[in-house]
C-alpha cells in the first residue's frame, strides 16, 4: 500500500517546485503547517501551539515538557539553518 502524504506537506512541495526552491519540513508535524512565505527565500511557517499540542497528545508530554522539548529540540535545531529553514509562529492573543 502506498504511503499517504499529508495534504499540507504535498501542497508545500508543490509550491516549492513551482518556485524551484527547497524547503525544510519537520517530520511528524505536518498538522502544524500554517502556510508558506518569502522570508529570504521560500519558507514553511509552523504553529508553535500546534507543535506543542502534537507533542502532548502523541508523546504524552505535559504542556511544560512539550514546550521545553520544542524550544531545545526543534526550534533550536532549526535556528542554526538558514536557507529554507522553517519559521515558527506564535499567534497574538487578543
Secondary structure by P-SEA (a helix, b strand, c coil): ccccccaaaaaaaaaaaaacbbbbbbcccccccccccccccbbbbbcaaaaaaaaaaaccccaaaaaaaaaccccccccccccbbbbbbbbbcc
